[in-house]
């Protein structure tokens, strides 16, 4: 958050780990010794006890990620900037590679996005969200991102 506060950068990307890594989460309580990758495959295993434990371990890992995300949002919201906070002036996106690519978006981009809601866009490529994010960062002329169908801004996302 310091780099944003000092306006040293306006964009950052953080990746916890790539999909096929072997990072273990020994620091969790209880410790999760398997990697996220191993666990994601184990939840579809044929033996129910392994599947159940794998699900519990994945939940523990995801909880850890959510807590880190929430901590970042708290820090961004504590930085006062003019008429609001750093969080209100920016956009933070969190996603997960599993399943239907759920996204959590926080921050209002100076009021561009309407916040505090849960939206579902079935069968919509994530490229549409990327178009909306680009427009929220001031690039209003961006109408496409990538080459998947007709990626256009997501309806109902803006204020």
DOPADO-552025 format. One line per field, with one value per residue (C-alpha): z, x, y; residue number from 1. Coordinates in Angstrom, 1 decimal. Layout:
<nodes>
c3: [Z; ...]
c1: [X; ...]
c2: [Y; ...]
num: [NUM; ...]
</nodes>
This chain:
<nodes>
c3: [0.0; 0.5; -3.2; -3.9; -1.1; -2.4; -6.0; -7.0; -9.0; -9.9; -10.9; -9.1; -9.6; -6.9; -7.6; -4.6; -6.6; -10.1; -10.7; -10.8; -8.0; -5.0; -2.3; 1.0; 3.8; 6.9; 8.6; 8.8; 11.9; 11.5; 9.0; 5.4; 4.0; 0.5; -2.2; -3.5; -6.8; -5.2; -3.1; -6.1; -7.7; -4.5; -4.0; -7.0; -5.7; -5.5; -1.8; 0.2; 3.4; 1.2; -0.7; 2.5; 4.1; 0.8; 0.8; 4.4; 3.5; 0.4; 2.5; 5.0; 2.1; 0.6; 4.1; 4.3; 0.9; 1.9; 5.1; 3.2; 0.7; 3.5; 5.2; 2.0; 1.7; 5.3; 4.7; 1.5; 3.3; 6.1; 3.7; 3.5; 0.1; -0.4; -0.5; 0.3; 0.8; -1.3; -1.5; -2.8; -5.5; -6.7; -7.8; -6.3; -8.0; -6.5; -8.4; -8.2; -11.1; -10.0; -11.3; -13.0; -12.2; -9.4; -9.0; -6.0; -6.9; -4.2; -4.4; -6.4; -8.9; -7.9; -8.0; -11.4; -10.1; -8.0; -5.0; -2.2; -4.4; -5.5; -9.3; -11.4; -15.1; -16.4; -19.5; -19.8; -20.6; -18.0; -20.9; -20.4; -16.8; -18.1; -20.5; -17.6; -15.4; -18.2; -18.6; -14.8; -15.0; -17.4; -20.7; -21.9; -25.5; -24.7; -26.1; -26.5; -24.7; -26.1; -28.7; -27.0; -28.4; -28.1; -24.9; -24.0; -20.7; -18.1; -17.8; -14.4; -13.0; -13.2; -10.9]
c1: [0.0; 2.9; 3.7; 0.1; 0.0; 3.2; 1.9; 5.0; 2.7; -0.9; -1.1; 0.1; -0.4; 0.0; -0.2; -0.2; 1.0; 0.5; -1.9; 0.5; 2.9; 3.9; 3.5; 2.5; 0.7; 2.5; 1.8; -1.9; -3.5; -3.9; -1.1; -1.9; 1.0; -0.5; -0.2; -3.3; -2.8; -2.8; -5.9; -7.8; -7.5; -8.1; -11.6; -12.8; -11.1; -13.2; -12.7; -15.0; -12.8; -9.9; -12.2; -13.7; -10.3; -9.1; -12.1; -11.4; -7.8; -8.8; -11.2; -8.4; -6.1; -8.9; -9.6; -6.0; -6.2; -9.4; -7.9; -4.9; -7.3; -9.4; -6.2; -5.2; -8.6; -8.4; -5.0; -6.2; -9.3; -7.2; -5.3; -7.2; -7.0; -8.8; -12.5; -12.2; -9.8; -7.3; -9.7; -12.6; -10.3; -9.0; -10.1; -8.9; -9.7; -9.4; -10.1; -9.5; -8.6; -11.0; -14.6; -16.5; -13.8; -15.5; -14.3; -14.4; -14.0; -13.5; -13.1; -15.1; -12.6; -13.6; -17.3; -17.2; -18.4; -21.5; -20.3; -21.8; -23.6; -23.2; -23.7; -23.8; -23.1; -23.7; -21.8; -20.0; -16.2; -14.0; -12.8; -15.9; -14.8; -11.4; -13.1; -15.1; -12.0; -10.1; -13.0; -13.1; -9.4; -10.2; -9.7; -13.3; -12.5; -11.6; -14.5; -12.8; -10.1; -8.8; -10.5; -13.3; -16.8; -17.9; -16.2; -17.9; -18.4; -20.6; -24.0; -25.0; -21.5; -21.1; -22.7]
c2: [0.0; 2.3; 2.5; 3.5; 6.0; 7.7; 7.4; 5.4; 3.1; 2.8; -0.8; -4.0; -7.7; -10.4; -14.1; -16.4; -19.3; -20.7; -23.5; -26.5; -25.5; -27.5; -24.8; -26.3; -24.4; -25.5; -22.2; -22.8; -24.3; -27.1; -27.4; -28.3; -30.3; -30.9; -28.3; -26.5; -28.3; -31.8; -30.9; -29.6; -33.0; -34.9; -33.4; -35.5; -38.6; -41.8; -42.3; -40.0; -39.6; -38.2; -36.0; -34.6; -33.9; -32.3; -30.1; -29.0; -28.3; -26.3; -24.3; -23.5; -22.3; -20.2; -18.8; -17.8; -16.0; -14.2; -13.0; -11.6; -9.9; -8.5; -7.2; -5.4; -3.8; -2.6; -1.1; 0.6; 1.9; 3.4; 5.7; 9.0; 10.8; 14.1; 13.4; 9.6; 6.8; 4.9; 2.0; 4.2; 5.6; 2.3; -1.2; -4.4; -7.7; -11.2; -14.4; -18.1; -20.4; -23.1; -23.7; -20.8; -18.2; -16.2; -12.7; -10.4; -6.7; -4.1; -0.3; 2.1; 3.6; 7.1; 6.2; 4.6; 1.2; 0.7; -1.3; -3.5; -6.0; -9.6; -10.0; -13.1; -13.1; -16.6; -17.8; -14.5; -14.5; -12.8; -10.6; -8.5; -7.8; -6.8; -4.3; -2.9; -2.6; -0.8; 1.7; 2.1; 3.1; 5.9; 4.0; 4.6; 3.9; 0.3; -1.9; -5.2; -7.2; -10.5; -12.6; -14.5; -13.9; -10.4; -9.1; -5.9; -4.1; -5.9; -4.4; -3.0; -2.8; 1.0; 3.6]
num: [1; 2; 3; 4; 5; 6; 7; 8; 9; 10; 11; 12; 13; 14; 15; 16; 17; 18; 19; 20; 21; 22; 23; 24; 25; 26; 27; 28; 29; 30; 31; 32; 33; 34; 35; 36; 37; 38; 39; 40; 41; 42; 43; 44; 45; 46; 47; 48; 49; 50; 51; 52; 53; 54; 55; 56; 57; 58; 59; 60; 61; 62; 63; 64; 65; 66; 67; 68; 69; 70; 71; 72; 73; 74; 75; 76; 77; 78; 79; 80; 81; 82; 83; 84; 85; 86; 87; 88; 89; 90; 91; 92; 93; 94; 95; 96; 97; 98; 99; 100; 101; 102; 103; 104; 105; 106; 107; 108; 109; 110; 111; 112; 113; 114; 115; 116; 117; 118; 119; 120; 121; 122; 123; 124; 125; 126; 127; 128; 129; 130; 131; 132; 133; 134; 135; 136; 137; 138; 139; 140; 141; 142; 143; 144; 145; 146; 147; 148; 149; 150; 151; 152; 153; 154; 155; 156; 157; 158; 159]
</nodes>
